[in-house]
Amino acid sequence: MLPIGQKAMVALASLAGLMTIGALVYVLVAPPAYLHRTRDGVAYFTPPVIDPINGRALNVERLAAYYKGNDAAGRHAVEARPAAAGGRR
């Protein structure tokens, strides 16, 4: 038979484990609306995409902002050539 301190620790650890599993299930089954997409419509946790012209990774969030007309995203969001090669696209 376990002493009272060990019983309390087992109960506390079990409660913490159940709460963690419950929270993860809740977020996966019924996620809040803000976890679905950004304001530009890009899903969270979207990996960068590869530019077929120069092979560099592009941030999808900046790419979406650029094509929606947000000048703050800058030309670097869809830069065709490296800056050292010169010019804008």
N, C-alpha and C positions, 0 to 999 in steps of 0.2 A: 504494500500500500504506500502511495506517495504522501509525503508530508504536505501540509496545507500550502506552503510557498510554491512548491512545484506544481500543485494542482492549479493554483491561481495563474502561474506562468503559462501552463498548457492552455488554460481557458483564454487568457489574453492573446496568446499567439494564434490560437484557432479563430478567435473573433477577428483579429487583424487579417488573417488569411481569407476568411469568408468575405469580409468587407472589400478587400482588394479584388477578389474574383468577381464579386457582385458589381463593383464599379466598372470593371473592364467589360463585363457582359452588357451592362447598361449602355456604355458608350458605343459598343459595337452593334447592338441591336437597335437602339433608339437614340442615335447621336443628336445632340443639339443642332439647330439650324446653322449656327456659325461655324461648325466643324466641316460643313460640306464643301463650300466654295468661297473663294475670296471675292472681293467686290468687283473684280474684273472677270469673274466666271471661271477662274482657274482652280482646280481642285487642290486642296492642301496636300502636301507631301508629293507633289508632282516633281519627278526628276528633271534635270536640265535636258534639253534636246540638242542634237548635234547639227550645226550649220553645214549643209552639204557642200557649200562653196569652199569654206576654209577649214572645216573640221573642228572648229572650236565649239565649246559648250555655250548654249544660250539659256538664260534664265527665262522660263516660260511666263512668269509674272510680268517681267519687263517687256517681253515680246508682245503679250496681250495688251498691255498699256500703250505700247507704241502703235499697234494697229488700230486701237480705239481712238487714237488722236491725241494722246497725252504726250506733249512735248517734253515733259519732265523726265520721261524714260530715256530720252536722248537717242542719238543715232547709234550709239554703241550697242543698243539692244538688237539691232539687225545689221550690224556692220559687215559688209561683204568682204572687205580686205583688211588685213592687219593695218594698224595706224602707220607702221613703218613703211608699208608699201605705198602709202599716200592716198589722198583723195577720199571723197565721199562716194557713196553709191548712188 
